[in-house]
Amino acid sequence: MKLTDQDPFPFGKYKDEPMEDVPASYLDWFIGQSWADNWPAVVDYIKDNRVMIDKELRNSGALDD
């Protein structure tokens, strides 16, 4: 199953929030967790949207160029 921006995040703090509303910092944290592969649709969403996530992180000062 391929997640879209409108699909709900499946668990945790942002459960049921649209994927597009989950903060980039949380998605960046998520992808770094050892258990992230248990949620392949979320991992694929992050990989597919990595450019935009990194842009948001840079704009927030959380990611250096």
PyMOL CGO cylinders between C-alpha atoms (Angstrom):
from pymol import cmd
from pymol.cgo import CYLINDER

trace = [
    CYLINDER, 0.00, 0.00, 0.00, 1.38, 3.39, -1.02, 0.3, 1, 1, 1, 1, 1, 1,
    CYLINDER, 1.38, 3.39, -1.02, 0.62, 6.20, 1.42, 0.3, 1, 1, 1, 1, 1, 1,
    CYLINDER, 0.62, 6.20, 1.42, -0.47, 9.59, 0.14, 0.3, 1, 1, 1, 1, 1, 1,
    CYLINDER, -0.47, 9.59, 0.14, -0.32, 12.99, 1.83, 0.3, 1, 1, 1, 1, 1, 1,
    CYLINDER, -0.32, 12.99, 1.83, -3.95, 12.53, 2.91, 0.3, 1, 1, 1, 1, 1, 1,
    CYLINDER, -3.95, 12.53, 2.91, -3.55, 9.08, 4.46, 0.3, 1, 1, 1, 1, 1, 1,
    CYLINDER, -3.55, 9.08, 4.46, -3.43, 8.92, 8.26, 0.3, 1, 1, 1, 1, 1, 1,
    CYLINDER, -3.43, 8.92, 8.26, -0.18, 8.30, 10.09, 0.3, 1, 1, 1, 1, 1, 1,
    CYLINDER, -0.18, 8.30, 10.09, -0.63, 4.79, 11.53, 0.3, 1, 1, 1, 1, 1, 1,
    CYLINDER, -0.63, 4.79, 11.53, 0.47, 5.10, 15.19, 0.3, 1, 1, 1, 1, 1, 1,
    CYLINDER, 0.47, 5.10, 15.19, 1.94, 7.10, 18.04, 0.3, 1, 1, 1, 1, 1, 1,
    CYLINDER, 1.94, 7.10, 18.04, 1.84, 10.81, 18.72, 0.3, 1, 1, 1, 1, 1, 1,
    CYLINDER, 1.84, 10.81, 18.72, 0.55, 11.66, 15.24, 0.3, 1, 1, 1, 1, 1, 1,
    CYLINDER, 0.55, 11.66, 15.24, -1.81, 8.70, 14.82, 0.3, 1, 1, 1, 1, 1, 1,
    CYLINDER, -1.81, 8.70, 14.82, -4.65, 9.51, 12.43, 0.3, 1, 1, 1, 1, 1, 1,
    CYLINDER, -4.65, 9.51, 12.43, -3.08, 12.83, 11.38, 0.3, 1, 1, 1, 1, 1, 1,
    CYLINDER, -3.08, 12.83, 11.38, -2.70, 13.22, 7.61, 0.3, 1, 1, 1, 1, 1, 1,
    CYLINDER, -2.70, 13.22, 7.61, 0.82, 12.26, 6.56, 0.3, 1, 1, 1, 1, 1, 1,
    CYLINDER, 0.82, 12.26, 6.56, 1.36, 15.77, 5.18, 0.3, 1, 1, 1, 1, 1, 1,
    CYLINDER, 1.36, 15.77, 5.18, 0.72, 17.22, 8.66, 0.3, 1, 1, 1, 1, 1, 1,
    CYLINDER, 0.72, 17.22, 8.66, 3.28, 15.06, 10.47, 0.3, 1, 1, 1, 1, 1, 1,
    CYLINDER, 3.28, 15.06, 10.47, 6.29, 17.29, 11.19, 0.3, 1, 1, 1, 1, 1, 1,
    CYLINDER, 6.29, 17.29, 11.19, 9.40, 16.69, 9.10, 0.3, 1, 1, 1, 1, 1, 1,
    CYLINDER, 9.40, 16.69, 9.10, 11.43, 16.38, 12.30, 0.3, 1, 1, 1, 1, 1, 1,
    CYLINDER, 11.43, 16.38, 12.30, 9.25, 13.46, 13.41, 0.3, 1, 1, 1, 1, 1, 1,
    CYLINDER, 9.25, 13.46, 13.41, 9.48, 11.73, 10.04, 0.3, 1, 1, 1, 1, 1, 1,
    CYLINDER, 9.48, 11.73, 10.04, 13.26, 12.23, 10.08, 0.3, 1, 1, 1, 1, 1, 1,
    CYLINDER, 13.26, 12.23, 10.08, 13.44, 10.77, 13.57, 0.3, 1, 1, 1, 1, 1, 1,
    CYLINDER, 13.44, 10.77, 13.57, 11.16, 7.88, 12.61, 0.3, 1, 1, 1, 1, 1, 1,
    CYLINDER, 11.16, 7.88, 12.61, 13.26, 6.79, 9.63, 0.3, 1, 1, 1, 1, 1, 1,
    CYLINDER, 13.26, 6.79, 9.63, 16.30, 6.54, 11.88, 0.3, 1, 1, 1, 1, 1, 1,
    CYLINDER, 16.30, 6.54, 11.88, 14.72, 4.07, 14.29, 0.3, 1, 1, 1, 1, 1, 1,
    CYLINDER, 14.72, 4.07, 14.29, 15.80, 0.42, 14.18, 0.3, 1, 1, 1, 1, 1, 1,
    CYLINDER, 15.80, 0.42, 14.18, 12.16, -0.69, 14.05, 0.3, 1, 1, 1, 1, 1, 1,
    CYLINDER, 12.16, -0.69, 14.05, 11.12, 1.64, 11.21, 0.3, 1, 1, 1, 1, 1, 1,
    CYLINDER, 11.12, 1.64, 11.21, 11.21, -1.24, 8.72, 0.3, 1, 1, 1, 1, 1, 1,
    CYLINDER, 11.21, -1.24, 8.72, 8.19, -2.70, 10.55, 0.3, 1, 1, 1, 1, 1, 1,
    CYLINDER, 8.19, -2.70, 10.55, 6.23, 0.11, 8.86, 0.3, 1, 1, 1, 1, 1, 1,
    CYLINDER, 6.23, 0.11, 8.86, 7.29, -0.20, 5.19, 0.3, 1, 1, 1, 1, 1, 1,
    CYLINDER, 7.29, -0.20, 5.19, 4.54, 2.08, 3.85, 0.3, 1, 1, 1, 1, 1, 1,
    CYLINDER, 4.54, 2.08, 3.85, 5.72, 4.90, 6.14, 0.3, 1, 1, 1, 1, 1, 1,
    CYLINDER, 5.72, 4.90, 6.14, 9.37, 4.29, 5.20, 0.3, 1, 1, 1, 1, 1, 1,
    CYLINDER, 9.37, 4.29, 5.20, 8.45, 4.43, 1.50, 0.3, 1, 1, 1, 1, 1, 1,
    CYLINDER, 8.45, 4.43, 1.50, 6.46, 7.64, 2.04, 0.3, 1, 1, 1, 1, 1, 1,
    CYLINDER, 6.46, 7.64, 2.04, 9.46, 9.26, 3.74, 0.3, 1, 1, 1, 1, 1, 1,
    CYLINDER, 9.46, 9.26, 3.74, 11.83, 8.11, 1.01, 0.3, 1, 1, 1, 1, 1, 1,
    CYLINDER, 11.83, 8.11, 1.01, 9.45, 9.36, -1.69, 0.3, 1, 1, 1, 1, 1, 1,
    CYLINDER, 9.45, 9.36, -1.69, 9.17, 12.75, 0.04, 0.3, 1, 1, 1, 1, 1, 1,
    CYLINDER, 9.17, 12.75, 0.04, 12.76, 13.08, 1.28, 0.3, 1, 1, 1, 1, 1, 1,
    CYLINDER, 12.76, 13.08, 1.28, 13.48, 16.24, -0.73, 0.3, 1, 1, 1, 1, 1, 1,
    CYLINDER, 13.48, 16.24, -0.73, 10.51, 18.08, 0.79, 0.3, 1, 1, 1, 1, 1, 1,
    CYLINDER, 10.51, 18.08, 0.79, 11.23, 16.75, 4.28, 0.3, 1, 1, 1, 1, 1, 1,
    CYLINDER, 11.23, 16.75, 4.28, 14.84, 17.95, 4.06, 0.3, 1, 1, 1, 1, 1, 1,
    CYLINDER, 14.84, 17.95, 4.06, 13.68, 21.33, 2.75, 0.3, 1, 1, 1, 1, 1, 1,
    CYLINDER, 13.68, 21.33, 2.75, 11.34, 21.72, 5.73, 0.3, 1, 1, 1, 1, 1, 1,
    CYLINDER, 11.34, 21.72, 5.73, 14.14, 20.68, 8.10, 0.3, 1, 1, 1, 1, 1, 1,
    CYLINDER, 14.14, 20.68, 8.10, 16.52, 23.23, 6.54, 0.3, 1, 1, 1, 1, 1, 1,
    CYLINDER, 16.52, 23.23, 6.54, 13.90, 25.97, 6.76, 0.3, 1, 1, 1, 1, 1, 1,
    CYLINDER, 13.90, 25.97, 6.76, 13.39, 25.20, 10.44, 0.3, 1, 1, 1, 1, 1, 1,
    CYLINDER, 13.39, 25.20, 10.44, 17.13, 25.21, 11.09, 0.3, 1, 1, 1, 1, 1, 1,
    CYLINDER, 17.13, 25.21, 11.09, 17.15, 21.52, 12.02, 0.3, 1, 1, 1, 1, 1, 1,
    CYLINDER, 17.15, 21.52, 12.02, 19.28, 20.51, 9.04, 0.3, 1, 1, 1, 1, 1, 1,
    CYLINDER, 19.28, 20.51, 9.04, 22.44, 22.18, 7.79, 0.3, 1, 1, 1, 1, 1, 1,
    CYLINDER, 22.44, 22.18, 7.79, 23.28, 22.36, 4.10, 0.3, 1, 1, 1, 1, 1, 1,
]
cmd.load_cgo(trace, "trace")
